[in-house]
Amino acid sequence: MDSILIKIFATALAFSQVSTRPDGVKTEFDAVRDRSEVAELLSAGCAHMRKAFDIEDINLDDLIATAMDDKEALSSEIKALKGLKLADLHVAYRQFCKVEKMEESPVDLGQVITFYNSAVKDLPDVAQLKHLRLPGTSIVLDSRSERLAEIYVPNNRRIWVKLADIPEAVRNAFVAAEDKRFFQHTGIDERGLVRAFIGNFTHPGRPQGGSTITQQVAKNLLVGNDITYERKLREMIVASRMERALTKAEILELYLNSIYLGRGAWGIEMAARSYFSKPAKALSAVEGALLAGLAKGPNYFNPDHHHERARERLAYVLARMQDDAMIDAAAAQPVLPQLVEYRPTRLDFGFHFVDHIAREAKVVAGLDSLTSSSYTVHSTVNSALQRAVEATLQEGLARYELNSGRYKFEGPEANISDAVRQIAANLTATEPAWLVALKTTRLPLYDVHWEAAVVLENTRGKRGDAINVGLTDGSILPLNTWSAATRRGLKPYDVVYVQVGEAKGKQVARADLRIRPTVQGAALVLGNETGRILAMAGGFSYPASQLNRVVQSLRQPGSTLKPLTYLAALRKGLQPNTLVMDEPITLAPIGATGSARQRGFWSPRNYDGGASGAITLRRALENSRNLATAQLLATGLDDSAEHGLDRVCELAMEAQLYKECMRYYPFVLGAQTVRLIDLAAFYAAIANEGARPQPHAIETIEQDGRAIYRRDPRAVDWIGSADRASFYQLKSMLQGVLARGTAHTVKHLSPYVGGKTGTTDNWADAWFVGFTNDVTVAIWVGYDNGDGGRRTLGRGQTGAKVALPMFEPIVQAAWELHAPKTVLNGPSREAMHQLVTLSIDPYTGDPAPAGSGRAFTEYFKRDPSGRTNDTQFRIVSRAASYAGPFRQWSYDNHPYGDNQPPFPYPTWRLGPREYPSWRGYPDAEDRLPRPPLRVDPDYFWWRLN
């Protein structure tokens, strides 16, 4: 039996059942025993269809006779019937519709039953459509209530609207256009099928479907839109069942909210907003008729590109409405209503933040998904600052690889030569073909903030190779590629990323090639008092990696965790000028006894490999001295190093840096991994004198104009029993990190910023976390190490060299776009009640006359009696402190101190060194200027020398 004939009769079997016995549709027949039942069903269905033809005043026998007279022409025009013998179809018609006996039937009912059983197996349950709410679109607004992004499931950009909120005239327009007998039929419209059948035979060019609104809902929501007989069979049966399970109003509401109407809009509400910038409830009859006309073919009748087709379709719908008395003649004028300009929303920044929004909504508001309905999310992000942070991180990561010689050009982002040729062939183009093609090209990394440029020429001359590139503004600039190999790899119409440099003096403007780096990074700007996430960059580019390294990665914080130990010391009663020994120390493993005690000893080293003797806590933290920190742990926090570690761990968990502290001594030097966002919140607490804000990205979530979640603005946790005085002392010490310590390359920011650099073992992670009065900025750079290894950034690539250069552009943007630049606040009134100011030498911690030499105003805590609590020699005795410092030395055996050449800021160079050198001065991390020699007037051997 011909395969097409099998499918036609299987479809007829489904139609016969839903039209003659809709309550008893069978989805499985026995291929042998049930042949007679199937034959009876086919005959009953044909009789039912003949009645429909009679209603339409059409003689079916005459139609078939006419078709048989020109069988060859008919079958050649109708692709669906190609290869089908119309004679067999005619014989089958006589057999089942005229009930004539045929000696040799072309229809094998066993094959028909087999195909039918397979096609309708495991039909979906229509009960799931009862009270169904389709996926919706949620709108994310930024801190200024401007639209940032839309969140929706692909092919489901919709906003659900109740049927009662859709004007009756609009509903009638869709019924008139798509299913005139919607309120009379029971899922399958026999008359509609007849009209489509006849139309397809007489005008085979543009096929008619004959599907009812119910069938379209079944297709869109349950059985899929495959263009197959199998889908049509399933659609018929499911539509019939839907009519018994749902009301007509429920089916129409599902239809009007599920149909695609062009301009990226699913459903009537989103279409109304897209075409007319108004809600569906405000649509006029003509506007509704235009949208109803699009249902048949939103691309074919698109009013943006096919104005005349859209007008003709509108006239057709209005005429149908007028025929059915749904609209009067005066209102049925086929004039296209005014449309708003279509500007597709295309997000090009903030992807990691928007992803975080979706996760946070699940945690704080209990929403399984922001696409389960339509919500309006008021977020915390500052859009302009977000762009600046992303651009700074991307440029900083690329420049790190350029400067370290790690960049690797692996080819252009795209080549648009084909598009250029096609556009050049269009004589109506008013701009250069390359410019039109470049403007319409969407590169793979669509959130990179460099400019796209197309190579226009790559020539070789006596003065070397020359490459010119065109930019989207039409300008043409020379391209700097850093290497001859890269230049040779570029071809005409290759598209690359560039950073445009301004013309200076006689130097013309140029475009510097930018290569996507393999190194990764993350940056966060957090509001100190509120905990609002003002900007979040979770990686170099979201399309390249969706991992949000601000909240989803755990990395060793290195020296950025040291403030915890010094906070514990200050809370213990020590002062910033308390002396601690910066000298070698070895600690036995915690809890180890016997032979196990001989293994696992901890002997930390300073970054430079040297030691400095007695130094103040301030200088130890400012210069990130590992040995001094370990000595403080062992002798300054409690009666033993183990108990001292407990104090630090308690603070770490109180600061919500960790849920559990790993009790081993390297913890105090940042050996336990942490999330960047939690580290930033701790530094914000330092700026707030102990008040830790709860980082958050969502302020409120609304649904249908009603707030279903609202952030508690008072959500704040106090760390360290609200010891504001200790926190202010720590804040002042971190301000000194910029003024004199490891971040001294930006010492011009020290009046306004406090912060800390950090570098982990073998230069695997580079950090800088800094705070102003208003915001905290945290930056991390490193490799993802997905292979389980720990790839190094390279010898000497510390937080001060790699992460710190990105801080200043970000903090400057924060001052410009969020809160003005202000000098760091002094102690609060509550803290000042416990503090007193004294003038000291910042290097020795000794009192010094105000205004003399290096005199520095230090804040000291008072004791319970109100007097200054002098702890300068509590850990290190006066005699030991006068023994003189250890000689400072570096890993290359060159002494260094205050006379060390300062590192230029920024450390970015215009290009990589041809032969990168890993030697030279150690980075500013752990840098310690040589303190002056102490002289005890009672020192006996002084006179002998």
N, C-alpha and C positions, 0 to 999 in steps of 0.2 A: 504494500500500500504506500502511496506517495506520502512523504513526511509532512508536506504542507497540508494535505487532506486530513491526516491524523490530528494535527494541531487545530484545524478548523472545527472538526467534529468534537474534539475535547472541549473546545471553547463553547460550542453549541450545547454540550451536555451541562456545563456549568450554568449557562444562560437558562436552559430549560428548567433546571431545578429552582433557581432563585426566582423565576417568573411564574412557575406553576405550583411549587410547594416550598415557599421560603422557610417555613417552619421545620421542614424535614430534609434539608440539604444533606446528602451523604458525601463524605470525602474519601470513601474507599468502596470499590466494587470488586467482586470476584471476576476475573477475566474470562471465566468459563460459565459459571452458574448464573451470573447476572446479565448476560448478553440481552436476553429478552426484555428485562427491566430497563436497560439502557436504551433499547430500541423504542420502547414505549415512551420514555422520557423525551427522546429526540423528536418523536412524532408530536407529543403534546407541546413541546416548545415551538415547533414549527407552526402548529395551529395557532398558538398564542401570537406568534409573529405575524401570521397572515391577517389576524384581526387588526394588528397595529397598522399593517399596510392598508387594510380596508378603511381604517380611520383616516389615514392620510390620503385616501382616494387615489391609490396607486394599484395598478393591476400587476401583480408580481409575475404572473405567467407571461404577460406581454414583455415585461422588462427582461426576463430571462431569454425569451425568444429573440429579442433584439440583440442581446449580447452574443447569442450563439451564431447569429448571422455574420458577425465580424470577430470571431474568436481570436484570430491571430493579432489583430490590432489591439484588442483589449488587453490580452496577456502581456504584450510587449510594453505597454505603457505603465502597467501597474507592477512595480518592483516586487511587492509582497506576493504576487501570484506568479512570478516568473518560474517557469518549469511545471506549473500545474496544468493538468489536462482538464479544460473546462467541460469536456464531455463527461468525464467522471463525476464532476460536481453536479452536472445536470441529472445524471442517472441517480445520484444519491438524493437529490432534491425530490425526484419522482418517487423514490423508495420510501422516504420518511415523511415527506410533506403531502404527497398525493396518495400515499399508502398503496402504491402499485407493487406487484410482485416482480422481483427481478431474478432471473436465473443466475446471473453472475454479477454480484454486487462489488463495486470497487472499494467498499468500506469494510475493513476488518475491525469489528467492534472490540475484539480482544486487544489489539494494538491501541485502539482509542482509550480503552479502560486503563491499560498500563501507563500510558502517557498521563492521563488525568490523575491517577492515584499518586504518581510521582510529583506532579506539579502542585497539588493542593495538600501535600503532607505537612504536618506541623504548622497549621495556620496560627497566626498570632491571636491572642485573646483580646477581643474588642472591649472587654470590661475595663482595660487599663486606660481607655480614653475618657472614662467617666471622671469628671473633675480634673482632667489633665491640665497642667500648666506647662507649656512648652518652655524650653530654655530661653532666657531673656538676655537683654543687654544692660549691663550696669555702667553708669557713668562715673568716672573718677574725676573729681575737681581738685585743683591745687589749693594752696593756702589763700589765694585771692579769689577763690570760687570760680576760676576760669577752667574750662574743660581741658583736662590733661589726657585722658585716654578713655576708650570704651573696652569693656571686657565682655566677650561673648564667644560662644562655641562657633566654629566655622560653619557657615551657611545657616546661621540662626541669629542674625543681627535683628532682633525684634524687641518691641515693648508690648507686652500683653495688654489688651484693652477688652473690657466686658462688652458684650453685644448691646446691652442697654445704653452704652455710651457712644454707640455709633449711630448717626442719624439714619432714620428709616429710608430716606431717599438714597443714601449711599448703599445700604443693604440691598435695596431694590435694584440698584444699578448692577451689582454683581450677579444677582439672580437672573435679571434680564439678559445679561451678557453671557453667562456661563451655563445656566440651568433653568430654563423657563418654567418647567414643571416640577421644580424642586419640592414644593409643598404638596404635590399630588402623588409623585411616584414613591416607591418603596426601596429606593437605592439604585435600581437600574431603570433607565427610561427607554422603553422599547421604541418609542417614536423618535427619540434622539438618535438611537442606534440606526434606525431605518434611514433617517436623513443623512447621517454620516456615511452609511453604506452606499446610498445612492450617489451622494456627492463624490465619494472617492472613486466610484466607477465612472462617473461622467466627467469629473475634473480631477484627474489623478496627480496633478502637479503639487498642490499643497494639501496634504491629507487632513481630514477631520477626525477627531477622536471619538466624539459621541459620549464622553464620560460625564457623569453627573457630578455635582459638587460633592456628594457623598463618596463617589469613587475617587475623586481627587484627594479627599482627606485620607481615604484608605491608602492610596498610593504614596502620599507625602509622609504619612506618619507610621504606617504599619508594614506595607509590602514592598516598598521601594519603587524606584522609577525605571527599572530595566525595561527596555523595549523588546519584550518577549511575550509569547503566548502564555508562558507559565505565569508571568506577572499578571496578565489580564485575567486569567482564571482565578487566581487568588484574590485579585481586586474585586471581582464580581461577588464572590462569596462573602468576603469580609464586609463589603459595602452593604450587602443584604442583612448581615448580622448587626451591623452598626445601627441600621434603621430601627431594629427592635430593641437595642440596648440604650440608645440615646434619643433625646428629643430633637426635633428639627432645629430648635434654637441652639442646642448644644453643638450640633454638627456645623451649623453656620458660623458659630463663634470660633470653633476650631479652624474652619476654613479661612476665615478672614484674618486669623492670627498666624496662619502657617504658610500662606501663599507667598511666592516671591514676586515682587513687583518692580524690580530694577533698582538702580542706584544703590546697590548693596543693601536693600531694605526687604526684610521678610515681615509680612503682616501689614495691616492697614495703618496702624499707628505710626510705625517707623516710616512707612511710605509717605504719609501725610506730612510728617516733619521734614522728610528729605525733599519732597517736591514743592511743598507750599509753606514750609516753616510754621506749621500750626498743628495742633492735635487733631485726631480723627473726629472728635466731637464737634469741631468747628468747620468741617468740610461742607462745601455747597454741593448741590446735586450734580452740577457739571463737573466739579473737581472729582467727585466720587465716580462719575461716569468715565472720566479719563483714566483713573486708576483701575476701574473694572475692565476697561479695554486692554490694559496692559497684561491682565492675567493670561490671555491667550498666547502672548509672546512678548515678554518685556523687552527683549532685544530687538525683535523685528518691528515692534510698534513704538520704539523708544522716541519720545518727543525731543530729546536732545540731539539726536542724529537723523531721525526720519520724521521730519515735521509733517509732511503730507500724509504719510501712512497713519500717524497718530491722529491727525484731524479726521481722516476717513473712518478710522476705528471709533473715534468719539461720536461721530455722526451715526454710525451703526448702533451703538449702545443707546444713544438718546432716542433713536427711532424705535428700538425695541421697547424702551420704557414708555414711549408715547403710545405705542400700539396696545400695551398692557395697562394703559391708564395710570401709570405710575408718575407721570409728569405731564404738564400741559404744554401746548405748542409754543407758548411764549418763552418758557424756560428751556426748551429743547433746541436752542441755537448752537450749532456745532462750531463754536469759536473756542480755540484752545485757551484755557485759563492761563494767567500769568504764573510762570514757574520761578522759583528762586534758583540762583546759580548753584550748580552742583560742584562742590569742592570735596572730593573724597578725603576722609580723615586718614592721615598716614602718620602714625607716631614714628618719630625718628630719635627719641631719647627717652630715658627713664624706664626702660624695660625691666631692669632688675627691681626697681622700686615698685612698679605695678605688680610684678609677680609677688613681691613681699606683701602688698596690700591684700591680695587674694588669700595668702596664708594667714595673715593677721585676722582677717574677718572671720575665719573659721575658729580661731582661738578665742577672740574676745567677744564675738557676737554669736557664736554657735552656728554660723551659716556653713552648711556643707560646701556650698559653692556660690560665688557671686553671679554665676550664670543660671542658677536655678530659677531666678526671677529677675525683675528689673529693679535695681537699687541705685540710689545716688550716694556716692561715698565722698565725704568731705575729708580730704587728706591734708597732711602737714607739709607737703613738699613745696619748696620755693622753686618754681619752674626755671627761672633765669639762673638761679644758683646751681640747680641740678645740671644744666647745660655746661656751666663753667667748670664744675667739678669733674664731669665726664671728660671734657676737653683737656683739662689739666692732667688727669690721670693718663689718658691716651698718649698725650705728648710726652709726659714724663717717662712712661715705660719705653716708648720708642727711642727717646734720647739716651736712656740708660744703655740700650743695646747698641746704639750708634757709638757712644763713648767707650764702651767696653769691647768693641769689635765683635759683638755677638750677633749683629744683624745678619739676616740671610734673605736675599731676594729670591723668591720662588716663582716669579712670574707676575704679570699684570692681574688686576682684579677682573678685567673683562676685555673683550675686543669687539668694537662696534662697526667694523668695516662693512658687514652686510647691511646694517641699518643705514649707514652713510650712503651706500650705493642706491638703496631703494628711495631714500629721500631725495638724492640728487636727481633721480629720474622724474621726480614730481616738479614740474616747471612752475607750480604755483607757490613754492616755498619762498619766503621773503628773507630768511636767515640762512647762513651757511649750513650745509648739510651736516657737517660735524657738530655744529652747535645744537641743532635740533635733536640729533641723535644722543648727544651727551646729556641734554636736559631730560630726556625721557628714559634714560638708563637708570635702573635701580640696582645698585651694587650689592653684593652679598652681605657685606657688613654695613647695613643701612643705618646704624646708629653711630658711626664714626664721624667725628666732627672736623676732620680734615676736608679739604676741597677735592672734588673729583676733577681730573684733568685728562685730556686725550692727547696722545702723541701725534703731532702733525707732521713733523719731519725729523729725521735722524740722519744727519750728514756727517761726512768725514772731510776734514780739510787740513791745511798745513798747521793750523793752530790747535788741532785736535778735533775730537768729535763734538758736534753741536746738536742739541735736542731742543726743539721748541714744542710747547704744549699749549693747548687751548683750554680756557676755563669757562665755567657756565655763564659768566658775565660777558663773554665774548672777547676778553683780552687774551693776548698771546704772550707768553713769557718763556725765557730760557729755563731749562730744567737742570738742577744740580743733582746728580745721582750718586756721588761719593766714590764710585768705582767704575773703571773701564769695562769690567765684566758685566755690570748691570746695564751700562749704556748699550753694550752690544746685544743684550737680550731683549731690548725694546723694539717693537715694530710699529709702523704707522697704524693709528687708530686703536692702539692699546690704551686702556684706561687705568690710571694709577691714582693714588692719593698723594697730595702735596700739601706742604705748609708754605704759604706765600709770605715772603719777606719784603718789607717795605723798602723803597728806594731811599738811600742815604747819601747825600752829597753827589759825587760823581758815580757812585755805585747804583746801577739800575735795579729795579725790582726783579726778583727771581722766585722761582718755585723750587722748593727743596723736596725731593722725593721722600715719602714716608712709607715705611714697610711695616706691615702688621707684625708685632713682636710675639715671641713665644713666652716671654716672661709675663707673669700675671700680677695683678695688684687689686687693691680695694681702697675705697675712701668713703668717709662718712662725716657729715656735718650735723651735729646734734645740738638742739637748743638746751642750754644749761638748766634753766629753771623749769621748763615745761617738759623736757624730754622729747620734744617734737623732732622727728627726722626731717631735716630741711633739705638734705641731699644725700643720695646713696648711689655709689657706683660699685657694683658687685664684681666687676671684672673689666677687662679691656673692651670687650664687645659682647653683647647679649647673643647675637646670632652665632658667634663663634663658641660661646660657652654659656649655658644658662645657670651654671653654679653661681650663687650669690655668696661671695667670699666675706661679706660683711656679717652674715647671719648663719651661713651653712658650713663654714670652714672653721676648723680648729687648728691654730698655729701657735708655736711657742712664742711668747711675748718678749723674751729676753729681758733687757734692762728696763723696759717700760713697766715691768712689775715691781721694780725695786722700791718705788714710793711706798708700797705696802709695808715693807720692813722699817722704813724710816718713820712712817706714821705710827707703827707700833712703838718705836723708840720714843717718839714725842709724847705719846699717850702715857708711856711709862714715867714721864717726867724729865727726860733728857731734853737738852736745848740744842738749837742749831749749831752752837759753838762747842758742844761737847766733843772732846777728842776721842778718836778711835784709832787703833793701830791698823795701818795699811801694810800688812806684812804677811808672809806665808802662814797658812794654817792648814791643819789636817784634822778631819773629824771622822771618828769611827762610825760605821753604819748603825742606824737606830735599831736597838733591840738585839743586836748581834752578840753572841757569846762564844767562847771557846775558839775552835779553829775557824768558824765562820767570821769571827771578829778580825781575822787576819786578811779578809778580802772585803772589797767594796769601800775602802777608805775614800773620803772625798777631799781632794786637794785642789781647790780652785786656783785659777791664775787670772791676773789682770790682762787686759787686752794687749798691753805693751810688753808683758812678760816681766815687768819690774815691780817694785814696791816703793812706798814713799814715807813710811814711818807714821808718826802721829799726825793725823789731819782731822779737821772738824767734820761733823756730820754733813754740814752744808757742802763743803768741798768734796766730800766723798760721793754725795748724790749728784752734785753738779757735774762731776767728772766721771761718774759711773764706775767707781772703783769696786771691783768684785771682791778683792781681799778685805777691804774695809767693811763691806756688807756682810761677808761671812764672819768676820770678827765681831761685828755688832750683834749678829745672831747668837754667837757663842757666849758673849760676855755682857751684852747690854740690855737684853730683853727679859731675861729670867735667870734662874740659878744654873741653868744648863742650856746647851744648844738645842737639845731635844724639846725642852719646855719653851724655849724661845721660838722654835718653829711652830709650836702649838699656838702661840699668840698670833703669829703671822697668818696661820691657817684660819684661825677664828675670824680675823679681820677679812680675809679673802672671801669667806663664805658669807659674812655679814654684808660685804659689798656686792654680793651676788655675782662674783666672778666665777665661782665654782659651786657646784652642788656637793662635791666631795673633794677634799684636799689630799693630794698624794704626799704622804709624810716621808719625804726624803729631802735632804738639805739643798740640792740644786733647785728646789722649788723657789727659793728666795731670789734666784737669778733668772727666773722665768722659764724653767724647764717644763712646766706643765702647760699643755696647750689651752688656749682660751679663744673665745669668739671676739672679733673686733668690736662688735656692738656693745658687749659687756665691758670691755676695757674702756671704751669711750664713755660709758655711763659712769664708771669709777672716776675718771678724770673730771667729768662734769660735776661730780660730788665734791671733788677737791676745790673746784672753782666756787661751789656753793657752800663751802665750809661744812661739808658733811651731809648735805641733803642730796641723796641720789635720786634723780628723776627716773621715771619708767620710760624707756625709749618706746615710741609708738609712731605709727604712720597714719592712723585713722582717728579723726576727731568725732565724727558722727556718721551713721548710716541711716538713710531714709528709704522708706518704701511707700509709694503712693502719697508722698508728702508728709508722712508720719515718721518720726524718729523711732527706730527700733533699737538703736544703740547710741549711747552718748558717752564719750570719755570723761572720767572723773578728773577735773583739772587739779584736784588736791592730791592726786596719787603721787606720793613721794615717800621715800624711806630714808631714815637717818642712820648713818653709819657711825660706829664708834661712840655710842651713847651721847651723841650730839656734842662731842668735844670740839667746839668750833675753834677754840684757840689753837689746838694742835693742827687742825686742818689748815688754818690760815698760815701757820708757820711752814707747813709743807708746801702750800701754795707759793709762798715767798721763795722757798728753796728751789722750786721748779722754775720760777721766774729767773733765778740765777743760772739755770742750765743754758738759757739763751744769752745772758749777760756775760758769763765767764766760762761756761762749761762746754759740753759736747756739741751744743747747737750754737756756738758763738759766731758761726758764719752768718747768722741772722740776728746778731746782737742789737741791731737797730730796732728790732721788734720787741726787745725785752721790756720796755715800759708798758707794753700792751698785752704781752703773751707770756704764759708759763707753759712748760711742756717737758717732754723727755724723749730722747732717742732710744732706740733699742736694736740690738743685733744679736742673732742667735749663733750657736756654735757652727763653725765652718761657714759663716756668712750665708746661711740658708734663708733667713728672714731679715728684712730690714723694716724698721718701724719709726714713725714719729707720731706722737699724740700731743697736741697742744690745745690750750684753751684761752679764750678771751673772757671778758665779762659776760658775754652773751652766748657764745657757742664753743663747742669742743670739736676739733677736727682730728680725726684718726686716719692714718695712712699706713698701709702695709704693702710691701713688694716682695715677691718671691716666685718660685716655680710651684706648680700644682703637685708635682711629685706623684702623679697617678700610678707610676710603675712601682711604687713602694720605696724607692730610693729618695735621698734628700739632695737634690741638685743645688750646688752652691751658686751664689750670685757672683762669686769671684773674690779673690783675696783683696781685702781692704774695702769691699763694697758694703759699707755699714749703713745704718739708719741715717746718719748725718750726711752721707754722700748720695744715697739713693732715694730715700723717702722725704727727707727734709726739704730738698729743692722744690717739691710739689706743694709744700705747705703754704709758702708765702702767696702764690697766685690764688690759692683757695681762700685763705683768710682775707686777702684784699677784696676778693669778690663778695665774701660774707659781709665785710664792712660796707661795701657799696650797695649791696642788694638786700641786706637783711637788717643790720643794726650798725650805727655809725661807730667809727674807731674811737675808743676811749682808753685812757690809762687804767690799768688794772685797779680795781677797787681795793682800798685798804681794809683793815679788819672791821667786821660789823660791830655794832654797839655791844652785843653779847660777848663777842670774842675779846673786845678791847677791855672789858672789865677784868679779864684774866691776864692781860698782857701789859708789858711796859717796853719802851724803846730805849736802846742803848747804842752808842756808837762804838763799833769794834773794827778790828782789822779782819777782812773777810778771809784772809789766808791763814792767820794764826788763831783767830777767835779771841785774841786779847783785846781789852778795852783800848780805844784810840780816840784822841781828841777829835770832836766833830769838825769836819772841814779840812782835816789834815791828811795828806798823802792818800792812802787807799781807804780812808775811813768809810764805814758802811753802817747804815742804820739797820739794826737787827731787832727782831721782836722776841722778847723773853717772857716766859710764863712766870707768874707770881706763885709763891707758895701759899698755903692756907692763911698765913699771917699777913699776906699782902706784900711781902718782900720778894725781891728777885731771887728766883731759885737757881743758884749757881751750881751747875753740874759739869763745868768744863773739864774737871779732872776726876769725874766719878768712875769712868772706865779705865782711863790711862792716868797714872799718877803724874804729879808735877815733875818728879825726878826723871821718870821714863820719857816724858814728853821733851825734856831738855837734852836727851841723848843725841838728838840730831836726826834728820831724815835719812832714809836709805837713799843711795844714789839712784837717780832715775835713769832708765835706759830703755831703748826700744828694741824691737826684734832685729833690726839691722845694726845694733850696737852703737847707735848714735844717740847721745843724750839730747833731750828736747825739753823745752819748757815754754815760758812766755815768749821766747825769741823765735818760736816756731813760726815759719811763714804762714799767714792765715790762708785758709782755703777760699778761693774766690766764690762769690755767689752771683748767679747760680752756677753750679758745677757743670751744667750742660755745655758741651762744646758744639761747634757747628758740624762736626763730623768725627768719625772714629779715628783713632791713631792708626797709622799704617802698621805699626808693630807695637801693640799694646804692651805697656810695662806694668808689672804687678808690684814693682818695688818702689821705694820712695818713702815719704813720711807716712807714718800711721795716720789713720783717719782721726778726726777729732773725738771719736768715741773713746772714752776713758782717758782723755787728755788731762794732764795735771801740770800746771805751771809749777816751777820750783819755788817752794815757800822760802822766806828769809831764814837764815840761821838763827836759832834761839840762843840767847846768852843769859846764863844765870849769874848774877853778881857774886854769889857765894861759891861759884865753881872753883874748886881748889886748884885744879891743874891749869886753869887759865893763866895764872901768874907765872907758872913754870914754862908755859909756851911763849 
